[in-house]
Amino acid sequence: MMAEDDFREVLQRRLGELERQLLRKVAELEDEKSLLHNETSAHRQKTESTLNALLQRVTELERGNSAFKSPDAFKVSLPLRTNYLYGKIKKTLPELYAFTICLWLRSSASPGIGTPFSYAVPGQANEIVLIEWGNNPIELLINDKVAQLPLFVSDGKWHHICITWTTRDGMWEAFQDGEKLGTGENLAPWHPIKPGGVLILGQEQDTVGGRFDATQAFVGELSQFNIWDRVLRAQEIINIANCSTNMPGNIIPWVDNNVDVFGGASKWPVETCEERLLDL
């Protein structure tokens, strides 16, 4: 039989060996913990760096790219039907007794292209709105009064749209690609367009500058959004539509530094007249 002293010695050796194994394991775990911390820190730094780069790119897009061939040679792209992609015109409108609004747009959204633009003032969110919502025809709202327009633009091609209106008898005209397709009267007659509101591209406003509804959002591309304080002659509209003249709006001209984009909307170089030829 093993003597008691020998047994105690063997036990102490084994305990010592177990203690050394435990200490080695603790040291290994500490090393792994340190490595894991370093990897986590590196991963966190890489993630933050990537996010910062993305945020910087978004900021650049929102500020607009000033490297366009000319200040008006750009389009606003609104690729998703959301309530947070939009453009904003920095300038506002004066009081108006007549106007012409023209723009190029391209959309294949269904059902309805949404709201290419809206102008809201305190007390009246629908001061001027162009909207195609659901299966309804395109509508022009002025002071929340409605006229249905015989325009058909959701074929994925560039189209030139012009709307004219005068407070005198509320007369309006609707042009598509230079051709007058509709006219009417009694649309908010004798109502002056109120000044100092907010012009939004791509969203319908339920309050001034906000409360957008994704179901009414425009999906597509917009360019050459111009506003004049008079009813343009039919020949002037034809000349703009067929690209034989460049006539910026005297109230709101389409220039890069007058258009901000938000929420992932972006500005891209474009020559609408050249791109339109590709659609023919």
GIFEN-V653086 format. One record per residue. N is the residue number from 1. RES is the residue in one letter. PHI is phi in whole degrees, -180 to 180 (* if undefined). OMEGA is omega in radians with two decimals (999 if undefined). D_FIRST is the distance of its C-alpha to the first C-alpha in Angstrom with 2 decimals. Layout:
N|RES|PHI|OMEGA|D_FIRST ; N|RES|PHI|OMEGA|D_FIRST
This chain:
1|M|*|-3.11|0.00 ; 2|M|-73|3.11|3.81 ; 3|A|-64|-3.09|6.32 ; 4|E|-62|-3.14|9.08 ; 5|D|-65|3.12|11.58 ; 6|D|-63|-3.13|10.12 ; 7|F|-62|-3.14|9.86 ; 8|R|-63|-3.12|13.37 ; 9|E|-66|3.11|14.63 ; 10|V|-61|-3.13|13.86 ; 11|L|-62|3.14|15.46 ; 12|Q|-65|3.11|18.37 ; 13|R|-61|-3.13|18.95 ; 14|R|-65|3.10|19.19 ; 15|L|-62|3.11|21.40 ; 16|G|-63|3.13|23.47 ; 17|E|-65|3.10|23.92 ; 18|L|-62|3.14|24.97 ; 19|E|-63|3.12|27.32 ; 20|R|-64|3.10|28.88 ; 21|Q|-62|3.12|29.36 ; 22|L|-63|3.14|30.99 ; 23|L|-64|3.09|33.20 ; 24|R|-62|-3.13|34.24 ; 25|K|-63|3.11|35.09 ; 26|V|-61|3.14|37.08 ; 27|A|-63|3.11|38.91 ; 28|E|-62|3.13|39.71 ; 29|L|-63|3.10|40.99 ; 30|E|-63|3.11|43.11 ; 31|D|-63|3.13|44.53 ; 32|E|-62|3.13|45.32 ; 33|K|-61|3.13|46.90 ; 34|S|-64|3.11|49.02 ; 35|L|-62|-3.13|50.09 ; 36|L|-61|3.12|50.89 ; 37|H|-62|3.13|52.93 ; 38|N|-64|3.13|54.80 ; 39|E|-64|3.13|55.48 ; 40|T|-62|3.11|56.62 ; 41|S|-62|3.13|58.86 ; 42|A|-63|3.13|60.26 ; 43|H|-64|3.14|60.84 ; 44|R|-63|3.13|62.49 ; 45|Q|-63|3.13|64.68 ; 46|K|-64|3.13|65.67 ; 47|T|-62|3.14|66.52 ; 48|E|-63|3.12|68.52 ; 49|S|-63|3.12|70.30 ; 50|T|-64|3.13|71.23 ; 51|L|-62|3.13|72.44 ; 52|N|-62|3.11|74.47 ; 53|A|-64|3.12|76.06 ; 54|L|-65|3.13|76.94 ; 55|L|-63|3.11|78.37 ; 56|Q|-64|3.13|80.40 ; 57|R|-65|3.10|81.75 ; 58|V|-61|3.12|82.64 ; 59|T|-61|3.11|84.41 ; 60|E|-61|3.14|86.33 ; 61|L|-65|-3.12|87.37 ; 62|E|-68|3.10|88.41 ; 63|R|-74|3.14|90.46 ; 64|G|96|3.14|92.07 ; 65|N|-91|-3.08|92.35 ; 66|S|-88|-3.08|95.34 ; 67|A|-93|3.11|95.34 ; 68|F|-76|-3.10|97.72 ; 69|K|-58|3.02|100.78 ; 70|S|-143|-3.03|102.96 ; 71|P|-60|-3.12|102.18 ; 72|D|-105|-3.04|103.02 ; 73|A|-90|3.14|101.29 ; 74|F|-148|3.07|98.18 ; 75|K|-128|3.02|96.92 ; 76|V|-104|-3.12|94.53 ; 77|S|-103|3.14|91.85 ; 78|L|-127|-2.91|90.50 ; 79|P|-83|-3.04|88.22 ; 80|L|-126|3.09|86.51 ; 81|R|-87|-3.12|87.83 ; 82|T|-130|3.07|86.18 ; 83|N|-105|-3.13|87.37 ; 84|Y|-132|3.02|86.32 ; 85|L|-92|3.10|87.94 ; 86|Y|-166|2.99|91.42 ; 87|G|-115|3.14|93.94 ; 88|K|-134|3.06|96.02 ; 89|I|-82|-3.07|99.47 ; 90|K|-67|-3.13|99.63 ; 91|K|-79|3.05|103.36 ; 92|T|-112|-3.11|104.83 ; 93|L|-100|2.92|108.19 ; 94|P|-80|3.00|111.40 ; 95|E|-65|-3.07|113.55 ; 96|L|-126|3.05|114.85 ; 97|Y|-110|3.06|117.83 ; 98|A|-162|3.06|117.19 ; 99|F|-158|2.86|114.46 ; 100|T|-129|3.06|113.36 ; 101|I|-119|3.10|109.65 ; 102|C|-125|3.06|108.70 ; 103|L|-161|2.93|105.36 ; 104|W|-97|3.06|103.73 ; 105|L|-144|3.08|100.85 ; 106|R|-141|-3.11|98.66 ; 107|S|-156|3.00|96.55 ; 108|S|-126|-3.08|95.41 ; 109|A|-67|3.13|93.66 ; 110|S|-148|-0.07|93.99 ; 111|P|-85|3.10|95.01 ; 112|G|82|-3.14|97.19 ; 113|I|-80|-3.12|96.88 ; 114|G|93|-3.02|96.26 ; 115|T|-116|3.09|97.93 ; 116|P|-60|3.11|99.15 ; 117|F|-156|3.04|100.31 ; 118|S|-148|3.10|100.95 ; 119|Y|-127|-3.10|102.81 ; 120|A|-120|3.08|102.05 ; 121|V|-127|3.09|103.80 ; 122|P|-55|3.14|103.13 ; 123|G|90|3.12|104.25 ; 124|Q|-151|-3.13|104.49 ; 125|A|-72|-3.11|101.45 ; 126|N|-108|3.13|103.64 ; 127|E|-68|2.96|106.44 ; 128|I|-142|3.13|106.30 ; 129|V|-143|2.94|103.77 ; 130|L|-115|-3.01|103.68 ; 131|I|-148|2.93|101.24 ; 132|E|-127|-2.96|100.50 ; 133|W|-117|-3.14|98.04 ; 134|G|62|-3.12|96.71 ; 135|N|-96|3.11|99.45 ; 136|N|-76|3.03|102.26 ; 137|P|-69|3.06|104.81 ; 138|I|-63|-3.11|104.71 ; 139|E|-124|2.99|106.06 ; 140|L|-108|3.09|107.67 ; 141|L|-108|3.01|107.28 ; 142|I|-132|-3.07|109.53 ; 143|N|52|3.11|109.24 ; 144|D|69|3.00|107.21 ; 145|K|-92|-2.92|110.17 ; 146|V|-123|2.92|109.44 ; 147|A|-127|3.09|111.20 ; 148|Q|-89|-3.05|109.75 ; 149|L|-109|-3.13|110.10 ; 150|P|-84|-3.14|110.65 ; 151|L|-109|-3.11|108.14 ; 152|F|-136|-2.93|105.61 ; 153|V|-130|-3.01|103.09 ; 154|S|-94|-3.11|99.67 ; 155|D|-104|3.11|99.88 ; 156|G|78|3.12|97.60 ; 157|K|-111|3.06|100.59 ; 158|W|-69|3.05|102.09 ; 159|H|-132|3.07|104.97 ; 160|H|-100|-3.09|107.36 ; 161|I|-116|3.01|108.04 ; 162|C|-132|3.07|110.77 ; 163|I|-122|3.03|111.63 ; 164|T|-115|3.13|114.83 ; 165|W|-156|3.00|115.85 ; 166|T|-136|-3.14|118.61 ; 167|T|-64|3.13|118.99 ; 168|R|-68|-3.10|122.59 ; 169|D|64|3.12|122.44 ; 170|G|60|-3.09|118.73 ; 171|M|-79|-3.14|119.54 ; 172|W|-137|3.05|116.69 ; 173|E|-137|3.10|116.27 ; 174|A|-128|-3.13|113.27 ; 175|F|-117|3.01|113.13 ; 176|Q|-129|-3.14|110.65 ; 177|D|53|3.07|110.84 ; 178|G|87|-3.09|114.30 ; 179|E|-103|3.09|115.75 ; 180|K|-75|-3.09|116.81 ; 181|L|-105|-3.12|115.17 ; 182|G|-160|3.07|115.91 ; 183|T|-152|3.14|118.02 ; 184|G|-168|3.13|118.62 ; 185|E|-146|3.12|119.68 ; 186|N|66|3.03|119.02 ; 187|L|-98|-3.09|115.49 ; 188|A|49|-3.11|115.16 ; 189|P|-64|3.08|118.86 ; 190|W|64|3.07|119.97 ; 191|H|-97|3.04|116.38 ; 192|P|-79|3.05|115.64 ; 193|I|-67|-3.04|112.16 ; 194|K|-76|-3.10|110.47 ; 195|P|-86|2.92|109.31 ; 196|G|78|-3.13|106.04 ; 197|G|-89|-3.09|103.58 ; 198|V|-119|3.10|100.56 ; 199|L|-101|-3.11|100.78 ; 200|I|-119|3.03|97.62 ; 201|L|-99|2.99|97.10 ; 202|G|95|-3.13|95.00 ; 203|Q|-142|3.03|94.51 ; 204|E|-97|-3.06|96.60 ; 205|Q|-92|3.00|96.51 ; 206|D|-98|2.90|96.29 ; 207|T|-134|-3.08|96.55 ; 208|V|-61|3.08|97.90 ; 209|G|81|-3.08|95.42 ; 210|G|-166|-3.05|92.69 ; 211|R|50|3.14|91.32 ; 212|F|-79|3.11|91.25 ; 213|D|-118|-3.07|90.64 ; 214|A|-57|-3.10|88.72 ; 215|T|-69|-3.14|90.82 ; 216|Q|-106|-3.09|93.93 ; 217|A|-74|3.05|92.51 ; 218|F|-78|3.07|94.28 ; 219|V|-121|-3.13|92.30 ; 220|G|150|-3.10|93.73 ; 221|E|-132|-3.14|95.50 ; 222|L|-129|3.07|98.38 ; 223|S|-156|3.03|100.73 ; 224|Q|52|3.07|104.13 ; 225|F|-82|-3.07|104.20 ; 226|N|-128|3.11|107.55 ; 227|I|-130|3.05|109.73 ; 228|W|-115|-3.12|113.45 ; 229|D|-96|3.11|115.57 ; 230|R|-152|3.04|118.23 ; 231|V|-84|3.11|118.71 ; 232|L|-68|3.06|118.56 ; 233|R|-71|-3.11|121.27 ; 234|A|-57|-3.12|120.32 ; 235|Q|-67|3.09|121.08 ; 236|E|-62|3.14|118.78 ; 237|I|-67|3.09|115.93 ; 238|I|-60|-3.11|116.72 ; 239|N|-64|3.10|116.66 ; 240|I|-68|-3.07|113.25 ; 241|A|-66|-3.13|111.83 ; 242|N|-94|3.01|113.09 ; 243|C|65|3.11|111.89 ; 244|S|-91|3.07|115.37 ; 245|T|-146|3.05|115.14 ; 246|N|-113|-3.02|112.51 ; 247|M|-130|-3.12|113.45 ; 248|P|-64|3.09|110.81 ; 249|G|-63|-3.13|111.08 ; 250|N|-81|3.07|113.13 ; 251|I|-102|3.07|110.98 ; 252|I|-128|3.03|107.53 ; 253|P|-92|3.12|107.19 ; 254|W|-86|3.10|104.14 ; 255|V|-136|-3.03|102.55 ; 256|D|-52|-3.03|98.94 ; 257|N|-78|3.07|98.83 ; 258|N|-106|-3.09|100.20 ; 259|V|-127|3.02|97.41 ; 260|D|-103|3.09|93.85 ; 261|V|-124|-3.02|91.13 ; 262|F|-139|2.96|88.12 ; 263|G|73|-3.08|84.97 ; 264|G|106|2.94|84.56 ; 265|A|-63|-3.04|88.23 ; 266|S|-143|3.07|89.28 ; 267|K|-109|3.13|92.32 ; 268|W|-136|3.07|93.00 ; 269|P|-62|3.10|95.89 ; 270|V|-157|2.92|98.45 ; 271|E|-119|-3.00|101.97 ; 272|T|-59|-3.13|102.92 ; 273|C|-66|3.12|106.13 ; 274|E|-69|-3.14|104.35 ; 275|E|-66|-3.14|101.54 ; 276|R|-64|3.12|104.13 ; 277|L|-61|3.11|105.76 ; 278|L|-69|-3.13|102.46 ; 279|D|-80|-3.05|102.56 ; 280|L|-71|999|106.02
